[in-house]
Amino acid sequence: MKNESILSKLKSYARKLKQNLFVLYLSYRDNRTPWYAKVVAICVVAYAFSPIDLIPDFIPVLGYLDDLIIVPLGISLALKLIPLHIIEDNREKAEEMRKNGKPRNWLVGILFILIWILVAVWIYKLVVQAFY
């Protein structure tokens, strides 16, 4: 029962942080954002908007690791690196954008597919070497 309440609190916190994804999306495109904050924000937004997860959700426990820990940590870090006035300027635009639906990042999705194919080939080679 205690674990369930911790998990629900963690999900709620992650959901609140994910609302800032559109702010990050607009902020990394803003010329006033420092380059190092842009790099972090681009990585976080690209991963979060990707149609494919690096760790698929059907893998027990690990599948939700990215949704509950990795993405929220990335969002928190990016928000700390971007100056507050830039975040506030982009918050209203982000709310309107969020209502219209999130953008898809197919390039990152294709990258994740390639990573999974490479992992599958690598595992196949390991199995073939072990048994033949």
C-alpha positions as MATLAB code, in Angstrom:
seq = 'MKNESILSKLKSYARKLKQNLFVLYLSYRDNRTPWYAKVVAICVVAYAFSPIDLIPDFIPVLGYLDDLIIVPLGISLALKLIPLHIIEDNREKAEEMRKNGKPRNWLVGILFILIWILVAVWIYKLVVQAFY';
ca = [
       0.000    0.000    0.000;
       2.837    2.384    0.857;
       4.610    1.599   -2.433;
       1.400    2.352   -4.336;
       1.131    5.827   -2.815;
       4.793    6.557   -3.585;
       4.284    5.389   -7.162;
       1.163    7.523   -7.585;
       2.980   10.566   -6.167;
       5.867    9.951   -8.534;
       3.466    9.659  -11.496;
       1.719   12.880  -10.482;
       5.043   14.715  -10.193;
       6.162   13.385  -13.586;
       2.870   14.490  -15.171;
       3.299   18.031  -13.812;
       6.829   18.215  -15.142;
       5.795   16.937  -18.565;
       3.500   19.941  -18.924;
       6.710   21.960  -19.268;
       7.799   20.103  -22.407;
       6.187   22.689  -24.663;
       7.928   25.451  -22.722;
      11.227   23.661  -23.326;
      10.375   23.184  -26.996;
       9.818   26.910  -27.456;
      12.742   27.850  -25.209;
      15.357   25.870  -27.090;
      14.262   27.650  -30.263;
      14.602   31.038  -28.523;
      17.817   32.917  -29.427;
      18.166   34.197  -25.852;
      18.616   30.672  -24.456;
      22.260   29.774  -23.679;
      23.779   27.083  -25.929;
      24.293   24.554  -23.106;
      20.633   24.880  -22.064;
      19.604   24.427  -25.706;
      21.569   21.176  -25.952;
      19.892   19.709  -22.858;
      16.444   20.980  -23.874;
      16.775   19.609  -27.425;
      17.735   16.164  -26.109;
      14.887   16.082  -23.593;
      12.244   17.358  -26.020;
      13.391   15.064  -28.832;
      13.253   12.035  -26.545;
       9.931   12.979  -24.958;
       8.213   13.719  -28.292;
       9.665   10.659  -29.980;
       6.967    8.153  -30.986;
       9.212    5.306  -29.807;
      10.717    4.871  -26.335;
      14.327    3.838  -25.876;
      13.053    1.380  -23.273;
       9.710   -0.045  -24.503;
       6.854    0.049  -21.985;
       6.205   -3.699  -22.288;
       9.492   -4.452  -20.471;
       8.504   -4.899  -16.806;
       9.636   -2.106  -14.463;
      12.318   -0.763  -16.842;
       9.691    0.153  -19.430;
       8.295    2.885  -17.217;
      11.689    4.003  -15.955;
      12.047    6.587  -18.706;
       8.550    7.999  -18.201;
       8.861    8.240  -14.427;
      12.520    9.095  -13.904;
      14.603    9.875  -16.989;
      12.262   12.360  -18.717;
      11.306   14.247  -15.521;
      14.981   14.546  -14.510;
      15.839   15.879  -17.952;
      12.988   18.374  -17.813;
      14.054   19.559  -14.355;
      17.660   20.006  -15.460;
      16.702   21.885  -18.632;
      14.343   24.193  -16.703;
      17.121   25.041  -14.253;
      19.521   25.896  -17.078;
      17.139   28.203  -18.969;
      16.779   31.731  -17.552;
      13.443   32.300  -15.819;
      12.399   35.255  -18.007;
      12.666   33.073  -21.140;
      10.565   30.342  -19.538;
       7.902   32.854  -18.493;
       7.825   34.413  -21.972;
       7.212   31.021  -23.570;
       4.719   29.641  -21.030;
       1.587   31.206  -22.621;
       2.597   30.130  -26.137;
       3.295   26.664  -24.785;
      -0.183   26.338  -23.275;
      -1.771   27.138  -26.620;
       0.560   24.694  -28.343;
      -0.229   21.948  -25.830;
      -3.933   22.262  -26.588;
      -3.242   21.692  -30.300;
      -1.300   18.469  -29.708;
       2.340   17.579  -29.353;
       4.743   17.520  -32.280;
       6.234   14.156  -33.314;
       9.935   13.635  -33.730;
      10.222   10.845  -36.286;
      13.974   11.277  -36.675;
      14.541   10.263  -33.061;
      12.009    7.446  -33.487;
      13.987    6.093  -36.433;
      17.191    6.390  -34.392;
      15.640    4.275  -31.609;
      14.493    1.670  -34.123;
      18.048    1.457  -35.458;
      19.415    1.090  -31.924;
      17.005   -1.795  -31.226;
      17.927   -3.468  -34.516;
      21.631   -3.203  -33.655;
      20.979   -4.639  -30.183;
      18.986   -7.519  -31.714;
      21.800   -8.273  -34.201;
      24.374   -8.138  -31.404;
      22.328  -10.542  -29.229;
      21.824  -12.850  -32.219;
      25.591  -12.965  -32.813;
      26.220  -13.700  -29.136;
      23.692  -16.565  -29.190;
      25.108  -18.009  -32.410;
      28.665  -17.902  -31.029;
      27.598  -19.500  -27.754;
      25.796  -22.453  -29.338;
      27.783  -23.128  -32.504;
];
